[in-house]
Amino acid sequence: MEQPLIMAAEYLTIKEVAELLRVSDQTVRNYIKKGSLVAIKFGQSHRAPVRIHITALNDFIGMSIAESGNVYKDDSMDEIVGEEE
């Protein structure tokens, strides 16, 4: 069974998501506005709190990695393993 990437809380604030992704709060807001990251607004006021569900964040992270193709592979480990054989 696949484990979620983040398990701390069910809903995260924009600030918490920004800290996890190491981006600014505004970048997270841009992801939400663009529709890349799903968020929930609790209330109808323009000042109502916005929260991101863990599942939505995990989906966003997985989608971003797949689209970018930026998966880190440490080739130096291949050389070390090859030398042991």
C-alpha positions as CSV (number, residue, x, y, z in Angstrom):
1,M,0.0,0.0,0.0
2,E,1.3,3.4,-1.0
3,Q,2.2,5.7,2.0
4,P,1.3,9.4,1.8
5,L,4.3,11.8,1.5
6,I,3.1,13.9,4.4
7,M,1.1,12.7,7.4
8,A,1.3,15.5,10.0
9,A,-2.1,17.1,9.8
10,E,-5.2,16.6,7.6
11,Y,-5.3,20.2,6.4
12,L,-2.4,22.6,6.0
13,T,-2.3,26.4,5.7
14,I,-0.7,28.1,2.8
15,K,2.2,29.1,4.9
16,E,2.8,25.4,6.0
17,V,2.6,24.2,2.4
18,A,5.0,27.0,1.3
19,E,7.5,25.9,4.0
20,L,7.2,22.2,3.0
21,L,7.8,23.1,-0.7
22,R,10.4,25.7,0.1
23,V,8.6,28.4,-1.9
24,S,6.9,31.7,-1.0
25,D,3.3,32.0,0.2
26,Q,2.6,33.8,-3.0
27,T,3.9,30.9,-5.1
28,V,1.4,28.6,-3.3
29,R,-1.4,31.1,-3.9
30,N,-0.4,31.1,-7.6
31,Y,-0.5,27.3,-7.8
32,I,-4.0,27.5,-6.3
33,K,-5.2,30.2,-8.6
34,K,-3.9,28.3,-11.7
35,G,-5.7,25.2,-10.5
36,S,-2.5,23.1,-10.1
37,L,-3.1,22.8,-6.4
38,V,-6.6,22.2,-5.0
39,A,-7.5,24.2,-1.9
40,I,-10.6,24.7,0.2
41,K,-11.8,28.1,1.4
42,F,-13.7,27.9,4.7
43,G,-16.3,30.7,4.4
44,Q,-17.3,33.2,1.8
45,S,-15.4,36.3,3.0
46,H,-12.3,37.4,1.1
47,R,-10.5,36.8,4.4
48,A,-11.8,33.3,5.0
49,P,-9.1,30.8,5.8
50,V,-7.8,28.7,2.9
51,R,-6.5,25.1,3.6
52,I,-4.9,22.4,1.5
53,H,-5.8,18.8,2.2
54,I,-2.8,16.4,2.5
55,T,-4.1,14.3,-0.4
56,A,-4.2,17.4,-2.7
57,L,-0.7,18.3,-1.8
58,N,0.6,14.7,-2.4
59,D,-1.2,14.7,-5.8
60,F,0.4,18.1,-6.6
61,I,3.8,16.9,-5.7
62,G,3.5,13.7,-7.7
63,M,2.1,15.5,-10.7
64,S,4.8,18.1,-10.6
65,I,7.6,15.5,-10.5
66,A,6.0,13.6,-13.4
67,E,5.5,16.7,-15.5
68,S,9.0,18.0,-15.0
69,G,11.0,14.8,-15.3
70,N,13.3,16.1,-12.6
71,V,13.8,12.9,-10.7
72,Y,17.2,12.8,-8.9
73,K,19.3,9.8,-9.6
74,D,22.7,9.4,-8.0
75,D,24.9,7.8,-10.6
76,S,27.8,7.7,-8.2
77,M,26.0,4.9,-6.3
78,D,26.0,2.8,-9.5
79,E,29.8,2.9,-9.6
80,I,30.1,1.9,-6.0
81,V,27.8,-1.0,-6.4
82,G,29.5,-2.1,-9.6
83,E,32.9,-2.1,-7.9
84,E,31.7,-4.5,-5.1
85,E,30.7,-7.2,-7.6
